[in-house]
Amino acid sequence: DKLSEYINHLCQKLRHGGKLIVHATEIEEIIKTFMRGQINDIEVCDRLFGKSHETKRKGCYSIRHLTKLLTDNGLKITVKRLSKLNMTIEAIRP
């Protein structure tokens, strides 16, 4: 898929000892929050796809999936953090 190709490309360009920081929306947290009734369907769509006036296309992934992609490309995870509906992963190329 395109995300795997993009992560692979970034990892190849990253210097040894270089750090990659990924900050993204965490899809599993959005689903849990929606199922608990804490956000409505419009907020879910805004989080997943962006608001209609935004020109950027958004993507949502699970922290597990992104962690696996990064480690499969030889990076070492140094930080993995969830904050509400967002995640941050920091990884270093050995």
Secondary structure, DSSP 8 states (H G I E B T S, - for coil): -HHHHHHHHHHHHS-TT-EEEEEEEEHHHHHHHHHTTSS-HHHHHHHHH--TT--S---EE-HHHHHHHHHHTT-EEEEEEEETTEEEEEEE--
